[in-house]
Amino acid sequence: MKLGTGGLSRAYRAAAHSCLQRASVIETYLYDRIEVEAPYESVSVIYRAIAPPDVVLVGESYGELQTFQLDVRKSLFEAFEQQLVERQLSYRLLSTR
């Protein structure tokens, strides 16, 4: 059975509509990865700043200074950066994703 141009168009539209009705929305965020060095007395400041999915702890190491690797949402990076500057914590940008 041939559908013709109108029937084929309706069939494609119905198939696309059905797929979109069953699809789910997946939220994705863009992040900047930074490394923050903090003296022992400032570690609690960093832990309080971790708030997934906005700020995610990726890794940490302890030594003379505690070093944290954090993923910070790009849309919130400037505000997070300002908090670090106000608390006089050193940081460096590692990568953007």
VMD Tcl script that builds the backbone (N, CA, C; Angstrom):
set m [mol new atoms 291]
animate dup $m
set s [atomselect $m all]
$s set {name element resname resid chain x y z} {
  {N N MET 1 A 0.843 -1.171 0.000}
  {CA C MET 1 A 0.000 0.000 0.000}
  {C C MET 1 A 0.892 1.240 0.000}
  {N N LYS 2 A 0.634 2.119 -0.896}
  {CA C LYS 2 A 1.383 3.358 -0.991}
  {C C LYS 2 A 0.631 4.449 -0.232}
  {N N LEU 3 A 1.413 5.245 0.523}
  {CA C LEU 3 A 0.790 6.283 1.348}
  {C C LEU 3 A 0.597 7.598 0.601}
  {N N GLY 4 A 1.400 7.849 -0.378}
  {CA C GLY 4 A 1.361 9.147 -1.042}
  {C C GLY 4 A 2.068 10.184 -0.183}
  {N N THR 5 A 2.253 11.392 -0.686}
  {CA C THR 5 A 3.009 12.413 0.058}
  {C C THR 5 A 2.303 12.837 1.335}
  {N N GLY 6 A 1.001 12.982 1.313}
  {CA C GLY 6 A 0.260 13.388 2.511}
  {C C GLY 6 A 0.273 12.301 3.571}
  {N N GLY 7 A 0.036 11.064 3.162}
  {CA C GLY 7 A 0.028 9.950 4.101}
  {C C GLY 7 A 1.410 9.693 4.693}
  {N N LEU 8 A 2.439 9.810 3.880}
  {CA C LEU 8 A 3.813 9.626 4.353}
  {C C LEU 8 A 4.173 10.709 5.359}
  {N N SER 9 A 3.765 11.928 5.072}
  {CA C SER 9 A 4.023 13.042 5.993}
  {C C SER 9 A 3.329 12.812 7.334}
  {N N ARG 10 A 2.086 12.368 7.310}
  {CA C ARG 10 A 1.355 12.097 8.558}
  {C C ARG 10 A 1.996 10.943 9.336}
  {N N ALA 11 A 2.466 9.914 8.623}
  {CA C ALA 11 A 3.103 8.771 9.275}
  {C C ALA 11 A 4.402 9.215 9.969}
  {N N TYR 12 A 5.203 10.030 9.293}
  {CA C TYR 12 A 6.440 10.541 9.896}
  {C C TYR 12 A 6.124 11.407 11.118}
  {N N ARG 13 A 5.132 12.262 10.984}
  {CA C ARG 13 A 4.746 13.144 12.091}
  {C C ARG 13 A 4.276 12.329 13.290}
  {N N ALA 14 A 3.471 11.298 13.065}
  {CA C ALA 14 A 2.981 10.450 14.149}
  {C C ALA 14 A 4.130 9.703 14.824}
  {N N ALA 15 A 5.082 9.204 14.029}
  {CA C ALA 15 A 6.234 8.491 14.586}
  {C C ALA 15 A 7.095 9.442 15.427}
  {N N ALA 16 A 7.338 10.627 14.924}
  {CA C ALA 16 A 8.138 11.614 15.677}
  {C C ALA 16 A 7.418 12.015 16.960}
  {N N HIS 17 A 6.120 12.227 16.887}
  {CA C HIS 17 A 5.331 12.603 18.067}
  {C C HIS 17 A 5.403 11.501 19.132}
  {N N SER 18 A 5.278 10.256 18.694}
  {CA C SER 18 A 5.338 9.119 19.619}
  {C C SER 18 A 6.711 9.045 20.299}
  {N N CYS 19 A 7.773 9.243 19.542}
  {CA C CYS 19 A 9.129 9.213 20.112}
  {C C CYS 19 A 9.324 10.335 21.125}
  {N N LEU 20 A 8.867 11.526 20.800}
  {CA C LEU 20 A 9.031 12.662 21.706}
  {C C LEU 20 A 8.207 12.495 22.977}
  {N N GLN 21 A 7.054 11.860 22.878}
  {CA C GLN 21 A 6.226 11.622 24.058}
  {C C GLN 21 A 6.906 10.665 25.034}
  {N N ARG 22 A 7.670 9.714 24.517}
  {CA C ARG 22 A 8.333 8.708 25.355}
  {C C ARG 22 A 9.714 9.140 25.835}
  {N N ALA 23 A 10.259 10.168 25.235}
  {CA C ALA 23 A 11.618 10.622 25.579}
  {C C ALA 23 A 11.624 11.314 26.938}
  {N N SER 24 A 12.761 11.217 27.621}
  {CA C SER 24 A 12.908 11.915 28.893}
  {C C SER 24 A 13.949 13.023 28.738}
  {N N VAL 25 A 13.833 14.017 29.585}
  {CA C VAL 25 A 14.747 15.147 29.554}
  {C C VAL 25 A 15.953 14.827 30.439}
  {N N ILE 26 A 17.128 15.034 29.903}
  {CA C ILE 26 A 18.358 14.823 30.658}
  {C C ILE 26 A 19.065 16.165 30.769}
  {N N GLU 27 A 19.262 16.626 32.001}
  {CA C GLU 27 A 19.947 17.892 32.212}
  {C C GLU 27 A 21.447 17.661 32.230}
  {N N THR 28 A 22.159 18.492 31.509}
  {CA C THR 28 A 23.618 18.434 31.531}
  {C C THR 28 A 24.139 19.820 31.860}
  {N N TYR 29 A 25.282 19.861 32.526}
  {CA C TYR 29 A 25.879 21.124 32.920}
  {C C TYR 29 A 27.293 21.205 32.378}
  {N N LEU 30 A 27.745 22.413 32.127}
  {CA C LEU 30 A 29.125 22.655 31.735}
  {C C LEU 30 A 29.885 23.095 32.976}
  {N N TYR 31 A 31.079 22.566 33.145}
  {CA C TYR 31 A 31.868 22.830 34.343}
  {C C TYR 31 A 33.242 23.369 34.013}
  {N N ASP 32 A 33.790 24.109 34.965}
  {CA C ASP 32 A 35.205 24.464 34.985}
  {C C ASP 32 A 35.813 23.686 36.136}
  {N N ARG 33 A 36.938 23.037 35.889}
  {CA C ARG 33 A 37.621 22.313 36.968}
  {C C ARG 33 A 38.715 23.220 37.520}
  {N N ILE 34 A 38.690 23.393 38.836}
  {CA C ILE 34 A 39.701 24.214 39.484}
  {C C ILE 34 A 40.371 23.417 40.597}
  {N N GLU 35 A 41.541 23.877 40.938}
  {CA C GLU 35 A 42.267 23.309 42.070}
  {C C GLU 35 A 42.427 24.409 43.102}
  {N N VAL 36 A 41.983 24.137 44.316}
  {CA C VAL 36 A 42.024 25.118 45.393}
  {C C VAL 36 A 42.984 24.619 46.464}
  {N N GLU 37 A 43.888 25.486 46.881}
  {CA C GLU 37 A 44.775 25.164 47.998}
  {C C GLU 37 A 44.319 25.945 49.213}
  {N N ALA 38 A 44.154 25.227 50.323}
  {CA C ALA 38 A 43.638 25.870 51.529}
  {C C ALA 38 A 44.439 25.405 52.739}
  {N N PRO 39 A 44.741 26.339 53.652}
  {CA C PRO 39 A 45.358 25.916 54.914}
  {C C PRO 39 A 44.337 25.132 55.728}
  {N N TYR 40 A 44.825 24.380 56.682}
  {CA C TYR 40 A 43.955 23.503 57.468}
  {C C TYR 40 A 42.756 24.242 58.067}
  {N N GLU 41 A 42.961 25.457 58.559}
  {CA C GLU 41 A 41.860 26.189 59.210}
  {C C GLU 41 A 40.772 26.639 58.226}
  {N N SER 42 A 41.033 26.565 56.916}
  {CA C SER 42 A 40.031 26.968 55.922}
  {C C SER 42 A 39.349 25.782 55.243}
  {N N VAL 43 A 39.692 24.574 55.621}
  {CA C VAL 43 A 39.119 23.386 54.983}
  {C C VAL 43 A 37.600 23.367 55.106}
  {N N SER 44 A 37.067 23.763 56.243}
  {CA C SER 44 A 35.612 23.740 56.428}
  {C C SER 44 A 34.912 24.684 55.447}
  {N N VAL 45 A 35.565 25.767 55.067}
  {CA C VAL 45 A 34.992 26.705 54.093}
  {C C VAL 45 A 34.788 25.982 52.761}
  {N N ILE 46 A 35.780 25.205 52.356}
  {CA C ILE 46 A 35.685 24.466 51.093}
  {C C ILE 46 A 34.579 23.415 51.182}
  {N N TYR 47 A 34.556 22.652 52.265}
  {CA C TYR 47 A 33.521 21.624 52.404}
  {C C TYR 47 A 32.117 22.222 52.389}
  {N N ARG 48 A 31.938 23.392 52.968}
  {CA C ARG 48 A 30.617 24.030 52.957}
  {C C ARG 48 A 30.251 24.529 51.563}
  {N N ALA 49 A 31.252 24.811 50.736}
  {CA C ALA 49 A 30.994 25.312 49.379}
  {C C ALA 49 A 30.587 24.197 48.412}
  {N N ILE 50 A 30.861 22.953 48.780}
  {CA C ILE 50 A 30.519 21.830 47.911}
  {C C ILE 50 A 29.009 21.610 47.971}
  {N N ALA 51 A 28.372 21.747 46.822}
  {CA C ALA 51 A 26.913 21.627 46.744}
  {C C ALA 51 A 26.527 21.089 45.363}
  {N N PRO 52 A 26.606 19.752 45.182}
  {CA C PRO 52 A 26.259 19.178 43.879}
  {C C PRO 52 A 24.848 19.564 43.459}
  {N N PRO 53 A 24.560 19.791 42.209}
  {CA C PRO 53 A 25.440 19.702 41.056}
  {C C PRO 53 A 26.190 20.999 40.743}
  {N N ASP 54 A 26.066 22.010 41.596}
  {CA C ASP 54 A 26.717 23.290 41.318}
  {C C ASP 54 A 28.232 23.240 41.531}
  {N N VAL 55 A 28.654 22.691 42.641}
  {CA C VAL 55 A 30.070 22.538 42.961}
  {C C VAL 55 A 30.267 21.093 43.407}
  {N N VAL 56 A 31.109 20.359 42.659}
  {CA C VAL 56 A 31.301 18.933 42.904}
  {C C VAL 56 A 32.755 18.676 43.274}
  {N N LEU 57 A 32.965 17.945 44.373}
  {CA C LEU 57 A 34.311 17.550 44.793}
  {C C LEU 57 A 34.781 16.404 43.907}
  {N N VAL 58 A 35.904 16.607 43.215}
  {CA C VAL 58 A 36.448 15.596 42.322}
  {C C VAL 58 A 37.575 14.834 43.009}
  {N N GLY 59 A 38.400 15.555 43.768}
  {CA C GLY 59 A 39.512 14.915 44.455}
  {C C GLY 59 A 40.075 15.834 45.515}
  {N N GLU 60 A 40.816 15.243 46.439}
  {CA C GLU 60 A 41.454 16.032 47.477}
  {C C GLU 60 A 42.725 15.320 47.919}
  {N N SER 61 A 43.703 16.119 48.347}
  {CA C SER 61 A 44.935 15.557 48.889}
  {C C SER 61 A 45.383 16.448 50.043}
  {N N TYR 62 A 46.071 15.823 50.970}
  {CA C TYR 62 A 46.491 16.528 52.171}
  {C C TYR 62 A 48.006 16.576 52.244}
  {N N GLY 63 A 48.489 17.695 52.660}
  {CA C GLY 63 A 49.914 17.911 52.851}
  {C C GLY 63 A 50.066 19.144 53.709}
  {N N GLU 64 A 51.074 19.936 53.405}
  {CA C GLU 64 A 51.243 21.200 54.121}
  {C C GLU 64 A 49.998 22.074 53.923}
  {N N LEU 65 A 49.500 22.062 52.700}
  {CA C LEU 65 A 48.219 22.695 52.373}
  {C C LEU 65 A 47.282 21.604 51.856}
  {N N GLN 66 A 45.985 21.741 52.117}
  {CA C GLN 66 A 45.022 20.809 51.574}
  {C C GLN 66 A 44.684 21.261 50.162}
  {N N THR 67 A 44.658 20.335 49.246}
  {CA C THR 67 A 44.379 20.643 47.849}
  {C C THR 67 A 43.085 19.946 47.442}
  {N N PHE 68 A 42.191 20.713 46.864}
  {CA C PHE 68 A 40.894 20.197 46.428}
  {C C PHE 68 A 40.754 20.422 44.932}
  {N N GLN 69 A 40.269 19.415 44.236}
  {CA C GLN 69 A 39.887 19.594 42.840}
  {C C GLN 69 A 38.372 19.634 42.807}
  {N N LEU 70 A 37.847 20.709 42.230}
  {CA C LEU 70 A 36.402 20.929 42.206}
  {C C LEU 70 A 35.934 21.192 40.784}
  {N N ASP 71 A 34.761 20.682 40.452}
  {CA C ASP 71 A 34.070 21.065 39.224}
  {C C ASP 71 A 33.018 22.092 39.618}
  {N N VAL 72 A 33.096 23.268 38.999}
  {CA C VAL 72 A 32.170 24.365 39.302}
  {C C VAL 72 A 31.381 24.673 38.035}
  {N N ARG 73 A 30.049 24.733 38.162}
  {CA C ARG 73 A 29.231 25.059 36.993}
  {C C ARG 73 A 29.680 26.387 36.408}
  {N N LYS 74 A 29.819 26.394 35.083}
  {CA C LYS 74 A 30.282 27.603 34.398}
  {C C LYS 74 A 29.421 28.819 34.728}
  {N N SER 75 A 28.125 28.633 34.823}
  {CA C SER 75 A 27.232 29.764 35.077}
  {C C SER 75 A 27.424 30.340 36.477}
  {N N LEU 76 A 28.044 29.588 37.387}
  {CA C LEU 76 A 28.244 30.040 38.762}
  {C C LEU 76 A 29.715 30.295 39.086}
  {N N PHE 77 A 30.576 30.145 38.093}
  {CA C PHE 77 A 32.009 30.201 38.352}
  {C C PHE 77 A 32.459 31.556 38.897}
  {N N GLU 78 A 31.978 32.646 38.321}
  {CA C GLU 78 A 32.416 33.975 38.773}
  {C C GLU 78 A 32.058 34.226 40.233}
  {N N ALA 79 A 30.872 33.832 40.637}
  {CA C ALA 79 A 30.461 34.012 42.039}
  {C C ALA 79 A 31.311 33.141 42.959}
  {N N PHE 80 A 31.604 31.918 42.537}
  {CA C PHE 80 A 32.435 31.029 43.344}
  {C C PHE 80 A 33.863 31.572 43.431}
  {N N GLU 81 A 34.354 32.064 42.324}
  {CA C GLU 81 A 35.688 32.663 42.285}
  {C C GLU 81 A 35.769 33.850 43.251}
  {N N GLN 82 A 34.729 34.658 43.298}
  {CA C GLN 82 A 34.695 35.817 44.199}
  {C C GLN 82 A 34.758 35.369 45.659}
  {N N GLN 83 A 34.075 34.277 45.992}
  {CA C GLN 83 A 34.131 33.744 47.360}
  {C C GLN 83 A 35.554 33.340 47.724}
  {N N LEU 84 A 36.257 32.714 46.774}
  {CA C LEU 84 A 37.638 32.303 47.038}
  {C C LEU 84 A 38.538 33.515 47.253}
  {N N VAL 85 A 38.349 34.536 46.445}
  {CA C VAL 85 A 39.158 35.756 46.573}
  {C C VAL 85 A 38.890 36.426 47.917}
  {N N GLU 86 A 37.628 36.517 48.310}
  {CA C GLU 86 A 37.275 37.132 49.595}
  {C C GLU 86 A 37.895 36.385 50.768}
  {N N ARG 87 A 38.027 35.089 50.643}
  {CA C ARG 87 A 38.607 34.280 51.724}
  {C C ARG 87 A 40.117 34.096 51.561}
  {N N GLN 88 A 40.680 34.747 50.564}
  {CA C GLN 88 A 42.117 34.735 50.291}
  {C C GLN 88 A 42.649 33.320 50.091}
  {N N LEU 89 A 41.882 32.513 49.356}
  {CA C LEU 89 A 42.308 31.158 49.034}
  {C C LEU 89 A 42.870 31.143 47.618}
  {N N SER 90 A 43.994 30.469 47.431}
  {CA C SER 90 A 44.586 30.424 46.095}
  {C C SER 90 A 43.949 29.292 45.306}
  {N N TYR 91 A 43.840 29.506 44.017}
  {CA C TYR 91 A 43.231 28.520 43.133}
  {C C TYR 91 A 43.815 28.676 41.750}
  {N N ARG 92 A 43.631 27.660 40.930}
  {CA C ARG 92 A 44.011 27.760 39.515}
  {C C ARG 92 A 43.040 26.945 38.698}
  {N N LEU 93 A 42.778 27.442 37.512}
  {CA C LEU 93 A 41.872 26.783 36.593}
  {C C LEU 93 A 42.623 25.636 35.937}
  {N N LEU 94 A 42.074 24.426 36.010}
  {CA C LEU 94 A 42.719 23.260 35.400}
  {C C LEU 94 A 42.180 22.987 33.999}
  {N N SER 95 A 40.860 22.995 33.841}
  {CA C SER 95 A 40.268 22.729 32.539}
  {C C SER 95 A 38.828 23.183 32.512}
  {N N THR 96 A 38.294 23.251 31.324}
  {CA C THR 96 A 36.879 23.555 31.145}
  {C C THR 96 A 36.242 22.381 30.431}
  {N N ARG 97 A 35.024 22.036 30.858}
  {CA C ARG 97 A 34.320 20.904 30.244}
  {C C ARG 97 A 32.880 21.297 30.032}
}
mol reanalyze $m
mol bondsrecalc $m
mol representation Tube
mol addrep $m
